[in-house]
């Protein structure tokens, strides 16, 4: 996955995981597997576990420890009412962004690489993000 895709996905991943949990409760590895089934093949399990900690802290999910056949009990995450409201907000925002971005793409579709303005480069060497 390219850097640009990774950065864009970071902003959307919480909403994507909430959408999966809206379909059915799941534990961490199941969520990762379902993401891979949907084409998100390069997402590390650790990324999902860290995200699950955040959504649990934000009280967007209910958590139940379920015995596992092998190893410690699994934490099964279920989307709760607050999570459903957050997911609804995510979809509203996603619709707004995708419609407007697509409009920009359509409006700029006649711009070729020869006529597109050059990308600005950051010449400030005093920041950490160079």
PADOKE-499586 format. One record per atom (N, C-alpha, C): x, y, z; residue number from 1; residue in one letter. Coordinates in nm, 3 decimals, decimal comma. Atoms other than C-alpha are relative to their C-alpha. Example, Ala and Ser with C-alpha at 12.3 -4.5 7.8 and 13.67 -1.06 7.14 Angstrom:
// residues 2
+---------+---------+---------+------+------+
!      c1 !      c2 !      c3 ! resi ! resn !
+---------+---------+---------+------+------+
!   0,089 !  -0,119 !   0,000 !    1 !    A !
!   1,230 !  -0,450 !   0,780 !    1 !    A !
!   0,090 !   0,120 !   0,000 !    1 !    A !
!  -0,082 !  -0,119 !  -0,006 !    2 !    S !
!   1,367 !  -0,106 !   0,714 !    2 !    S !
!  -0,077 !   0,109 !   0,073 !    2 !    S !
+---------+---------+---------+------+------+
END
This chain:
// residues 130
+---------+---------+---------+------+------+
!      c1 !      c2 !      c3 ! resi ! resn !
+---------+---------+---------+------+------+
!   0,086 !  -0,117 !   0,000 !    1 !    X !
!   0,000 !   0,000 !   0,000 !    1 !    X !
!   0,090 !   0,123 !   0,000 !    1 !    X !
!  -0,079 !  -0,121 !   0,008 !    2 !    X !
!   0,138 !   0,339 !  -0,092 !    2 !    X !
!  -0,022 !   0,090 !   0,119 !    2 !    X !
!   0,008 !  -0,090 !  -0,114 !    3 !    X !
!   0,201 !   0,614 !   0,159 !    3 !    X !
!  -0,129 !   0,083 !  -0,002 !    3 !    X !
!   0,122 !  -0,081 !   0,010 !    4 !    X !
!  -0,089 !   0,823 !   0,029 !    4 !    X !
!  -0,122 !  -0,082 !   0,042 !    4 !    X !
!   0,112 !   0,087 !  -0,038 !    5 !    X !
!  -0,330 !   0,529 !   0,065 !    5 !    X !
!   0,001 !  -0,023 !   0,151 !    5 !    X !
!  -0,012 !   0,023 !  -0,144 !    6 !    X !
!  -0,200 !   0,460 !   0,416 !    6 !    X !
!  -0,050 !   0,120 !   0,078 !    6 !    X !
!   0,042 !  -0,121 !  -0,070 !    7 !    X !
!  -0,253 !   0,820 !   0,523 !    7 !    X !
!  -0,150 !   0,022 !  -0,010 !    7 !    X !
!   0,144 !  -0,017 !   0,016 !    8 !    X !
!  -0,604 !   0,837 !   0,379 !    8 !    X !
!  -0,076 !  -0,104 !   0,082 !    8 !    X !
!   0,066 !   0,108 !  -0,073 !    9 !    X !
!  -0,695 !   0,504 !   0,537 !    9 !    X !
!   0,002 !   0,025 !   0,151 !    9 !    X !
!  -0,007 !  -0,030 !  -0,144 !   10 !    X !
!  -0,579 !   0,621 !   0,881 !   10 !    X !
!  -0,121 !   0,080 !   0,045 !   10 !    X !
!   0,113 !  -0,084 !  -0,036 !   11 !    X !
!  -0,853 !   0,881 !   0,883 !   11 !    X !
!  -0,133 !  -0,070 !  -0,010 !   11 !    X !
!   0,128 !   0,068 !   0,022 !   12 !    X !
!  -1,124 !   0,640 !   0,769 !   12 !    X !
!  -0,012 !  -0,133 !   0,073 !   12 !    X !
!   0,000 !   0,136 !  -0,052 !   13 !    X !
!  -1,026 !   0,319 !   0,946 !   13 !    X !
!  -0,096 !  -0,020 !   0,117 !   13 !    X !
!   0,092 !   0,015 !  -0,113 !   14 !    X !
!  -1,225 !   0,383 !   1,264 !   14 !    X !
!  -0,143 !  -0,018 !  -0,050 !   14 !    X !
!   0,134 !   0,012 !   0,056 !   15 !    X !
!  -1,543 !   0,433 !   1,063 !   15 !    X !
!  -0,020 !  -0,133 !  -0,071 !   15 !    X !
!   0,008 !   0,129 !   0,069 !   16 !    X !
!  -1,469 !   0,124 !   0,855 !   16 !    X !
!  -0,019 !  -0,113 !   0,101 !   16 !    X !
!   0,013 !   0,103 !  -0,103 !   17 !    X !
!  -1,426 !  -0,088 !   1,168 !   17 !    X !
!  -0,137 !   0,008 !   0,067 !   17 !    X !
!   0,134 !  -0,015 !  -0,057 !   18 !    X !
!  -1,745 !   0,054 !   1,319 !   18 !    X !
!  -0,105 !  -0,057 !  -0,095 !   18 !    X !
!   0,093 !   0,054 !   0,098 !   19 !    X !
!  -1,925 !  -0,037 !   0,996 !   19 !    X !
!   0,001 !  -0,154 !   0,003 !   19 !    X !
!  -0,008 !   0,146 !  -0,011 !   20 !    X !
!  -1,799 !  -0,396 !   1,026 !   20 !    X !
!  -0,071 !  -0,049 !   0,126 !   20 !    X !
!   0,065 !   0,039 !  -0,125 !   21 !    X !
!  -1,916 !  -0,410 !   1,387 !   21 !    X !
!  -0,150 !   0,022 !  -0,005 !   21 !    X !
!   0,144 !  -0,020 !   0,017 !   22 !    X !
!  -2,257 !  -0,277 !   1,281 !   22 !    X !
!  -0,062 !  -0,123 !  -0,066 !   22 !    X !
!   0,048 !   0,123 !   0,064 !   23 !    X !
!  -2,288 !  -0,592 !   1,068 !   23 !    X !
!  -0,013 !  -0,113 !   0,101 !   23 !    X !
!   0,001 !   0,105 !  -0,102 !   24 !    X !
!  -2,199 !  -0,823 !   1,357 !   24 !    X !
!   0,115 !   0,021 !   0,096 !   24 !    X !
!  -0,109 !  -0,009 !  -0,098 !   25 !    X !
!  -1,994 !  -0,832 !   1,678 !   25 !    X !
!   0,118 !  -0,086 !  -0,044 !   25 !    X !
!  -0,120 !   0,075 !   0,039 !   26 !    X !
!  -1,637 !  -0,955 !   1,641 !   26 !    X !
!   0,113 !   0,029 !   0,097 !   26 !    X !
!  -0,122 !  -0,025 !  -0,076 !   27 !    X !
!  -1,303 !  -0,989 !   1,814 !   27 !    X !
!   0,107 !   0,046 !  -0,098 !   27 !    X !
!  -0,103 !  -0,066 !   0,079 !   28 !    X !
!  -0,981 !  -0,833 !   1,691 !   28 !    X !
!   0,043 !  -0,073 !  -0,126 !   28 !    X !
!  -0,048 !   0,073 !   0,118 !   29 !    X !
!  -0,855 !  -1,107 !   1,460 !   29 !    X !
!  -0,111 !  -0,014 !  -0,104 !   29 !    X !
!   0,112 !   0,010 !   0,094 !   30 !    X !
!  -1,202 !  -1,151 !   1,306 !   30 !    X !
!  -0,015 !   0,130 !  -0,080 !   30 !    X !
!   0,010 !  -0,130 !   0,067 !   31 !    X !
!  -1,211 !  -0,779 !   1,228 !   31 !    X !
!   0,108 !   0,013 !  -0,106 !   31 !    X !
!  -0,111 !  -0,005 !   0,096 !   32 !    X !
!  -0,870 !  -0,798 !   1,061 !   32 !    X !
!  -0,030 !  -0,090 !  -0,119 !   32 !    X !
!   0,032 !   0,093 !   0,109 !   33 !    X !
!  -0,982 !  -1,101 !   0,858 !   33 !    X !
!  -0,110 !   0,057 !  -0,089 !   33 !    X !
!   0,109 !  -0,057 !   0,079 !   34 !    X !
!  -1,302 !  -0,927 !   0,750 !   34 !    X !
!   0,048 !   0,119 !  -0,082 !   34 !    X !
!  -0,060 !  -0,110 !   0,077 !   35 !    X !
!  -1,104 !  -0,618 !   0,647 !   35 !    X !
!   0,073 !  -0,055 !  -0,122 !   35 !    X !
!  -0,073 !   0,062 !   0,112 !   36 !    X !
!  -0,882 !  -0,841 !   0,434 !   36 !    X !
!  -0,096 !  -0,054 !  -0,104 !   36 !    X !
!   0,102 !   0,049 !   0,094 !   37 !    X !
!  -1,192 !  -1,001 !   0,280 !   37 !    X !
!  -0,056 !   0,114 !  -0,085 !   37 !    X !
!   0,050 !  -0,118 !   0,073 !   38 !    X !
!  -1,297 !  -0,648 !   0,177 !   38 !    X !
!   0,110 !   0,070 !  -0,078 !   38 !    X !
!  -0,107 !  -0,055 !   0,082 !   39 !    X !
!  -0,961 !  -0,583 !   0,009 !   39 !    X !
!   0,105 !   0,081 !   0,075 !   39 !    X !
!  -0,099 !  -0,074 !  -0,079 !   40 !    X !
!  -0,774 !  -0,410 !   0,292 !   40 !    X !
!   0,105 !  -0,099 !   0,051 !   40 !    X !
!  -0,090 !   0,111 !  -0,028 !   41 !    X !
!  -0,494 !  -0,664 !   0,280 !   41 !    X !
!   0,126 !   0,038 !   0,077 !   41 !    X !
!  -0,127 !  -0,041 !  -0,061 !   42 !    X !
!  -0,206 !  -0,459 !   0,418 !   42 !    X !
!  -0,015 !   0,058 !   0,140 !   42 !    X !
!   0,020 !  -0,056 !  -0,134 !   43 !    X !
!  -0,355 !  -0,361 !   0,754 !   43 !    X !
!   0,051 !  -0,099 !   0,103 !   43 !    X !
!  -0,059 !   0,085 !  -0,103 !   44 !    X !
!  -0,156 !  -0,499 !   1,044 !   44 !    X !
!  -0,098 !  -0,020 !   0,115 !   44 !    X !
!   0,087 !   0,028 !  -0,115 !   45 !    X !
!  -0,337 !  -0,666 !   1,334 !   45 !    X !
!   0,022 !   0,101 !   0,111 !   45 !    X !
!  -0,031 !  -0,097 !  -0,106 !   46 !    X !
!  -0,160 !  -0,429 !   1,573 !   46 !    X !
!  -0,073 !   0,131 !  -0,019 !   46 !    X !
!   0,074 !  -0,123 !   0,031 !   47 !    X !
!  -0,324 !  -0,134 !   1,400 !   47 !    X !
!  -0,144 !  -0,014 !   0,045 !   47 !    X !
!   0,140 !   0,024 !  -0,037 !   48 !    X !
!  -0,666 !  -0,287 !   1,457 !   48 !    X !
!  -0,015 !  -0,006 !   0,151 !   48 !    X !
!   0,010 !   0,009 !  -0,146 !   49 !    X !
!  -0,597 !  -0,371 !   1,822 !   49 !    X !
!   0,012 !   0,138 !   0,065 !   49 !    X !
!  -0,013 !  -0,136 !  -0,054 !   50 !    X !
!  -0,483 !  -0,013 !   1,890 !   50 !    X !
!  -0,128 !   0,080 !  -0,024 !   50 !    X !
!   0,124 !  -0,068 !   0,032 !   51 !    X !
!  -0,795 !   0,120 !   1,717 !   51 !    X !
!  -0,112 !  -0,049 !   0,092 !   51 !    X !
!   0,104 !   0,054 !  -0,088 !   52 !    X !
!  -1,015 !  -0,113 !   1,924 !   52 !    X !
!   0,012 !   0,054 !   0,141 !   52 !    X !
!  -0,020 !  -0,061 !  -0,131 !   53 !    X !
!  -0,861 !   0,023 !   2,243 !   53 !    X !
!  -0,060 !   0,141 !   0,000 !   53 !    X !
!   0,052 !  -0,137 !   0,009 !   54 !    X !
!  -0,949 !   0,376 !   2,126 !   54 !    X !
!  -0,153 !   0,003 !  -0,002 !   54 !    X !
!   0,146 !  -0,005 !   0,007 !   55 !    X !
!  -1,310 !   0,296 !   2,036 !   55 !    X !
!  -0,062 !  -0,050 !   0,131 !   55 !    X !
!   0,047 !   0,043 !  -0,131 !   56 !    X !
!  -1,349 !   0,116 !   2,368 !   56 !    X !
!   0,010 !   0,116 !   0,100 !   56 !    X !
!  -0,017 !  -0,115 !  -0,089 !   57 !    X !
!  -1,211 !   0,420 !   2,554 !   57 !    X !
!  -0,101 !   0,110 !  -0,031 !   57 !    X !
!   0,100 !  -0,099 !   0,040 !   58 !    X !
!  -1,449 !   0,643 !   2,357 !   58 !    X !
!  -0,143 !  -0,049 !   0,026 !   58 !    X !
!   0,128 !   0,062 !  -0,034 !   59 !    X !
!  -1,731 !   0,410 !   2,467 !   59 !    X !
!  -0,094 !  -0,012 !  -0,120 !   59 !    X !
!   0,079 !   0,022 !   0,121 !   60 !    X !
!  -1,845 !   0,339 !   2,112 !   60 !    X !
!  -0,039 !  -0,146 !  -0,017 !   60 !    X !
!   0,025 !   0,144 !   0,006 !   61 !    X !
!  -1,850 !  -0,036 !   2,171 !   61 !    X !
!  -0,021 !  -0,055 !   0,140 !   61 !    X !
!   0,008 !   0,077 !  -0,122 !   62 !    X !
!  -1,951 !  -0,279 !   2,440 !   62 !    X !
!   0,094 !  -0,119 !  -0,018 !   62 !    X !
!  -0,100 !   0,107 !   0,007 !   63 !    X !
!  -1,696 !  -0,547 !   2,524 !   63 !    X !
!  -0,042 !  -0,113 !   0,093 !   63 !    X !
!   0,029 !   0,119 !  -0,080 !   64 !    X !
!  -1,759 !  -0,899 !   2,643 !   64 !    X !
!   0,117 !  -0,096 !  -0,016 !   64 !    X !
!  -0,107 !   0,100 !   0,007 !   65 !    X !
!  -1,486 !  -1,145 !   2,732 !   65 !    X !
!  -0,064 !  -0,137 !  -0,016 !   65 !    X !
!   0,056 !   0,130 !   0,034 !   66 !    X !
!  -1,565 !  -1,480 !   2,576 !   66 !    X !
!   0,113 !  -0,103 !   0,008 !   66 !    X !
!  -0,106 !   0,103 !  -0,007 !   67 !    X !
!  -1,370 !  -1,800 !   2,657 !   67 !    X !
!   0,047 !  -0,042 !  -0,139 !   67 !    X !
!  -0,061 !   0,043 !   0,125 !   68 !    X !
!  -1,134 !  -1,911 !   2,384 !   68 !    X !
!   0,044 !  -0,145 !   0,014 !   68 !    X !
!  -0,044 !   0,140 !  -0,002 !   69 !    X !
!  -1,055 !  -2,270 !   2,290 !   69 !    X !
!   0,150 !  -0,010 !   0,026 !   69 !    X !
!  -0,144 !  -0,002 !  -0,022 !   70 !    X !
!  -0,689 !  -2,178 !   2,293 !   70 !    X !
!   0,040 !   0,139 !   0,048 !   70 !    X !
!  -0,047 !  -0,127 !  -0,052 !   71 !    X !
!  -0,538 !  -1,906 !   2,504 !   71 !    X !
!  -0,101 !   0,070 !   0,090 !   71 !    X !
!   0,085 !  -0,078 !  -0,092 !   72 !    X !
!  -0,694 !  -1,633 !   2,715 !   72 !    X !
!  -0,135 !   0,034 !  -0,065 !   72 !    X !
!   0,130 !  -0,039 !   0,057 !   73 !    X !
!  -1,055 !  -1,513 !   2,674 !   73 !    X !
!   0,017 !   0,109 !  -0,105 !   73 !    X !
!  -0,002 !  -0,100 !   0,106 !   74 !    X !
!  -1,126 !  -1,305 !   2,365 !   74 !    X !
!  -0,095 !   0,113 !   0,037 !   74 !    X !
!   0,088 !  -0,115 !  -0,018 !   75 !    X !
!  -1,271 !  -0,957 !   2,379 !   75 !    X !
!  -0,084 !   0,014 !  -0,127 !   75 !    X !
!   0,091 !  -0,016 !   0,112 !   76 !    X !
!  -1,576 !  -0,946 !   2,155 !   76 !    X !
!  -0,061 !   0,139 !   0,008 !   76 !    X !
!   0,044 !  -0,139 !   0,007 !   77 !    X !
!  -1,671 !  -0,595 !   2,047 !   77 !    X !
!  -0,135 !   0,007 !  -0,071 !   77 !    X !
!   0,133 !  -0,020 !   0,055 !   78 !    X !
!  -2,033 !  -0,497 !   1,983 !   78 !    X !
!  -0,026 !   0,150 !  -0,008 !   78 !    X !
!   0,031 !  -0,142 !   0,016 !   79 !    X !
!  -2,135 !  -0,159 !   1,845 !   79 !    X !
!  -0,119 !   0,035 !   0,088 !   79 !    X !
!   0,110 !  -0,044 !  -0,087 !   80 !    X !
!  -2,351 !   0,026 !   2,099 !   80 !    X !
!  -0,067 !   0,123 !  -0,061 !   80 !    X !
!   0,075 !  -0,115 !   0,052 !   81 !    X !
!  -2,587 !   0,324 !   2,059 !   81 !    X !
!   0,092 !   0,118 !  -0,033 !   81 !    X !
!  -0,094 !  -0,110 !   0,027 !   82 !    X !
!  -2,304 !   0,579 !   2,085 !   82 !    X !
!   0,082 !  -0,030 !  -0,125 !   82 !    X !
!  -0,074 !   0,041 !   0,119 !   83 !    X !
!  -2,109 !   0,382 !   1,825 !   83 !    X !
!  -0,082 !   0,013 !  -0,126 !   83 !    X !
!   0,088 !  -0,015 !   0,117 !   84 !    X !
!  -2,408 !   0,378 !   1,592 !   84 !    X !
!  -0,015 !   0,146 !  -0,040 !   84 !    X !
!   0,007 !  -0,144 !   0,030 !   85 !    X !
!  -2,440 !   0,756 !   1,622 !   85 !    X !
!   0,130 !   0,047 !  -0,065 !   85 !    X !
!  -0,130 !  -0,037 !   0,056 !   86 !    X !
!  -2,068 !   0,793 !   1,554 !   86 !    X !
!   0,012 !  -0,052 !  -0,144 !   86 !    X !
!  -0,004 !   0,057 !   0,135 !   87 !    X !
!  -2,097 !   0,562 !   1,252 !   87 !    X !
!  -0,089 !   0,079 !  -0,095 !   87 !    X !
!   0,090 !  -0,082 !   0,083 !   88 !    X !
!  -2,392 !   0,764 !   1,121 !   88 !    X !
!   0,070 !   0,130 !  -0,040 !   88 !    X !
!  -0,076 !  -0,121 !   0,030 !   89 !    X !
!  -2,177 !   1,077 !   1,148 !   89 !    X !
!   0,113 !  -0,026 !  -0,099 !   89 !    X !
!  -0,107 !   0,038 !   0,094 !   90 !    X !
!  -1,892 !   0,898 !   0,970 !   90 !    X !
!  -0,056 !  -0,009 !  -0,142 !   90 !    X !
!   0,056 !   0,015 !   0,133 !   91 !    X !
!  -2,119 !   0,804 !   0,678 !   91 !    X !
!  -0,046 !   0,133 !  -0,058 !   91 !    X !
!   0,039 !  -0,133 !   0,047 !   92 !    X !
!  -2,256 !   1,159 !   0,657 !   92 !    X !
!   0,122 !   0,076 !  -0,050 !   92 !    X !
!  -0,125 !  -0,067 !   0,039 !   93 !    X !
!  -1,903 !   1,299 !   0,647 !   93 !    X !
!   0,058 !  -0,064 !  -0,125 !   93 !    X !
!  -0,055 !   0,072 !   0,115 !   94 !    X !
!  -1,791 !   1,030 !   0,402 !   94 !    X !
!  -0,075 !   0,038 !  -0,127 !   94 !    X !
!   0,080 !  -0,036 !   0,117 !   95 !    X !
!  -2,079 !   1,109 !   0,166 !   95 !    X !
!   0,033 !   0,141 !  -0,048 !   95 !    X !
!  -0,033 !  -0,138 !   0,036 !   96 !    X !
!  -2,003 !   1,481 !   0,177 !   96 !    X !
!   0,137 !   0,005 !  -0,069 !   96 !    X !
!  -0,135 !  -0,004 !   0,056 !   97 !    X !
!  -1,631 !   1,429 !   0,115 !   97 !    X !
!   0,007 !  -0,069 !  -0,135 !   97 !    X !
!  -0,012 !   0,074 !   0,125 !   98 !    X !
!  -1,668 !   1,167 !  -0,156 !   98 !    X !
!  -0,071 !   0,072 !  -0,115 !   98 !    X !
!   0,071 !  -0,074 !   0,105 !   99 !    X !
!  -1,926 !   1,372 !  -0,348 !   99 !    X !
!   0,082 !   0,121 !  -0,045 !   99 !    X !
!  -0,074 !  -0,121 !   0,037 !  100 !    X !
!  -1,714 !   1,687 !  -0,335 !  100 !    X !
!   0,135 !  -0,033 !  -0,063 !  100 !    X !
!  -0,126 !   0,041 !   0,062 !  101 !    X !
!  -1,388 !   1,511 !  -0,414 !  101 !    X !
!  -0,025 !  -0,050 !  -0,142 !  101 !    X !
!   0,033 !   0,048 !   0,134 !  102 !    X !
!  -1,551 !   1,335 !  -0,709 !  102 !    X !
!  -0,034 !   0,118 !  -0,092 !  102 !    X !
!   0,031 !  -0,119 !   0,079 !  103 !    X !
!  -1,683 !   1,672 !  -0,827 !  103 !    X !
!   0,129 !   0,070 !  -0,043 !  103 !    X !
!  -0,129 !  -0,060 !   0,034 !  104 !    X !
!  -1,332 !   1,814 !  -0,811 !  104 !    X !
!   0,073 !  -0,080 !  -0,108 !  104 !    X !
!  -0,068 !   0,086 !   0,098 !  105 !    X !
!  -1,198 !   1,517 !  -1,004 !  105 !    X !
!  -0,063 !   0,016 !  -0,138 !  105 !    X !
!   0,069 !  -0,018 !   0,129 !  106 !    X !
!  -1,463 !   1,552 !  -1,275 !  106 !    X !
!   0,033 !   0,136 !  -0,061 !  106 !    X !
!  -0,026 !  -0,136 !   0,049 !  107 !    X !
!  -1,408 !   1,929 !  -1,302 !  107 !    X !
!   0,144 !   0,016 !  -0,046 !  107 !    X !
!  -0,140 !  -0,012 !   0,037 !  108 !    X !
!  -1,032 !   1,885 !  -1,326 !  108 !    X !
!   0,048 !  -0,106 !  -0,095 !  108 !    X !
!  -0,041 !   0,113 !   0,082 !  109 !    X !
!  -1,036 !   1,587 !  -1,559 !  109 !    X !
!   0,068 !   0,040 !  -0,130 !  109 !    X !
!  -0,064 !  -0,042 !   0,124 !  110 !    X !
!  -0,920 !   1,796 !  -1,855 !  110 !    X !
!   0,140 !   0,059 !   0,025 !  110 !    X !
!  -0,133 !  -0,051 !  -0,031 !  111 !    X !
!  -0,602 !   1,905 !  -1,674 !  111 !    X !
!   0,102 !  -0,112 !  -0,022 !  111 !    X !
!  -0,104 !   0,100 !   0,024 !  112 !    X !
!  -0,298 !   1,721 !  -1,803 !  112 !    X !
!   0,120 !   0,032 !   0,086 !  112 !    X !
!  -0,122 !  -0,019 !  -0,079 !  113 !    X !
!   0,037 !   1,681 !  -1,632 !  113 !    X !
!   0,079 !   0,120 !  -0,051 !  113 !    X !
!  -0,074 !  -0,112 !   0,057 !  114 !    X !
!   0,177 !   1,944 !  -1,871 !  114 !    X !
!  -0,055 !   0,135 !   0,046 !  114 !    X !
!   0,060 !  -0,128 !  -0,037 !  115 !    X !
!  -0,068 !   2,213 !  -1,759 !  115 !    X !
!  -0,028 !   0,012 !   0,149 !  115 !    X !
!   0,027 !  -0,004 !  -0,143 !  116 !    X !
!  -0,107 !   2,120 !  -1,393 !  116 !    X !
!   0,108 !   0,080 !   0,070 !  116 !    X !
!  -0,101 !  -0,076 !  -0,073 !  117 !    X !
!   0,065 !   2,356 !  -1,150 !  117 !    X !
!   0,095 !  -0,093 !   0,074 !  117 !    X !
!  -0,101 !   0,080 !  -0,069 !  118 !    X !
!   0,385 !   2,227 !  -0,998 !  118 !    X !
!  -0,035 !  -0,011 !   0,147 !  118 !    X !
!   0,026 !   0,020 !  -0,143 !  119 !    X !
!   0,355 !   2,082 !  -0,651 !  119 !    X !
!   0,094 !   0,086 !   0,081 !  119 !    X !
!  -0,084 !  -0,080 !  -0,089 !  120 !    X !
!   0,480 !   2,307 !  -0,375 !  120 !    X !
!   0,085 !  -0,092 !   0,085 !  120 !    X !
!  -0,087 !   0,079 !  -0,085 !  121 !    X !
!   0,774 !   2,174 !  -0,183 !  121 !    X !
!   0,026 !   0,074 !   0,129 !  121 !    X !
!  -0,026 !  -0,058 !  -0,130 !  122 !    X !
!   0,847 !   2,233 !   0,182 !  122 !    X !
!   0,149 !   0,024 !   0,012 !  122 !    X !
!  -0,143 !  -0,032 !  -0,010 !  123 !    X !
!   1,178 !   2,415 !   0,212 !  123 !    X !
!   0,041 !   0,034 !   0,141 !  123 !    X !
!  -0,029 !  -0,031 !  -0,140 !  124 !    X !
!   1,156 !   2,475 !   0,586 !  124 !    X !
!   0,070 !  -0,120 !   0,062 !  124 !    X !
!  -0,076 !   0,111 !  -0,057 !  125 !    X !
!   1,424 !   2,258 !   0,746 !  125 !    X !
!  -0,007 !  -0,003 !   0,152 !  125 !    X !
!   0,010 !  -0,006 !  -0,146 !  126 !    X !
!   1,329 !   2,351 !   1,102 !  126 !    X !
!  -0,118 !  -0,077 !   0,056 !  126 !    X !
!   0,113 !   0,077 !  -0,049 !  127 !    X !
!   1,022 !   2,127 !   1,125 !  127 !    X !
!   0,034 !  -0,147 !   0,002 !  127 !    X !
!  -0,023 !   0,144 !  -0,010 !  128 !    X !
!   1,002 !   1,763 !   1,214 !  128 !    X !
!  -0,061 !  -0,075 !  -0,118 !  128 !    X !
!   0,070 !   0,070 !   0,106 !  129 !    X !
!   0,780 !   1,679 !   0,914 !  129 !    X !
!   0,060 !   0,027 !  -0,136 !  129 !    X !
!  -0,064 !  -0,016 !   0,131 !  130 !    X !
!   1,029 !   1,699 !   0,628 !  130 !    X !
!   0,028 !  -0,133 !  -0,062 !  130 !    X !
+---------+---------+---------+------+------+
END
